[in-house]
Amino acid sequence: MIVFEYPEDPSKDFIKRVIGVPGDVVEGIDKKVYVNGRHYQNPHEIHKESETIPKEMNPRDSFGPITVPENSYFVMGDNRDRSYDSRFWKFVRRDQIKGLAFIKYWSWNRDKFRPRFGSIGNLID
């Protein structure tokens, strides 16, 4: 997990999981992510919507294949169906990275409209 300047507005910081590093080929097929042809399994990945959107309409569920360029990273949020990430705006450049995210300072449950007290202070893996 990295903290970086949001590519569409550098005044904002984003936190996402690094999926692809320079030279990797990343592809999404029906909500499954593949890196260099191998299924990328992430135990933190969440899908809240059962329908699959066709690649021609939206890159949320199917995209690529795309090769990560030099000095860049492909990042995705763990809440895959509701994350705005590299599937939409491509890559995070190395010079946009501010550091690693390693602890949950705050966690908000949007559905219940309250903090997730059991998650605050947990290490991020």
N, C-alpha and C positions, 0 to 999 in steps of 0.2 A: 504494500500500500504506500502510495506516495502523495505528498502534498505538492500542488503545482499551481501556477498561474493559469486560470481558465483561458484557453486559447481565444475565445470570443470576447472576453472582457478581462484583461490582465489585472484589473483592480480587485478581482475576486479570486479567492483560493478554492480549489477543488481537491477532493480526496477520492482516488480510485485505485483499483488493483491493476498492477502491470500484468498484461497478458502476453505481450510480444515485445521482444527487444530487437535491436538492429539486425537485419538479415532474416528474421523469422517471417514465415508466411502464415497469416492468420485468416481463417475462414469460418463463417457461421452457416450452419445448415439446419434449418428447422429447430432453432433454439439451442443447438449443440455447437460448441466452439472447438475448433481444431487448430493446433499450432504445429506447423511442419508435418501435417498429415496425421497427427495423433490427437485423439480426443483429450481436451484439456478439462480435467475434472477438478471442480472447485467445491468443497463442502459448504461454502458460505453462499453459493449461488441460489437465488430465489426467483421463482417464476410465479407471479400472482394471476396471470391470465392464461387460460388454456388454449385460446385460438392462436393460430400462426398466421402472421402477416406475410404475404408474398414479397419476395425480394424486389420486384418491380415497383411496388407501392411504397416500401419503407425498409430500411436496413436493420430494423430491430431484431428480427428473428433469423434472417439469412443475409449474408454479405460476403464480399470478396470472391476469390482469394485476393489478398492484398499483402504486399511485401513491405515490412517496416524499414524505412530508410535509415541511413547512417545518422547517428546522434538523435534518434527519435524513439518513442515508445508508444505502443498501442495499449490503451487502458480501458477498462470496463468497470461499471459499478456492479456490486453484488446483487442488487435488486434489478435484475436484467430487463424486465418488462417496463420498468419506469425510470431507467437511467439514461441520461443524455451524455454520451461518451464518444470514444473514438469511432464507433460505428457510424456516427453522424458527422463529426468534425475532424476525423482522421487522427492525427498524431499529436503527442506532447513532445516538444523539443527538449533536449537535455538542459538547455539554459533556462527553461521555464520551471524546472523542478526546484522546489524549495527544501525538500527533505523527505524523510520517511515518517509515516504515521505509525505510531507504536502503542498508543493507549487511547481508549474511548473517553473523551472528556465529557461528551454529552450525547444522549441517545433519545430520540423523540419517536413515539408511536403515533403516527398520523391518524390511524384508524380509531384509536381510543382517546386521542387528543390529550396525551399525558406523557411524562418522561418514562423511559424504560430504566428504572432505578437499578435493576439487576445487571444491566450492561455497563453502567457508568463506572469507569475506573478499570475495566477489563483490558487486558492486553489484546492487541490486534494481531492476528496471525494470517 
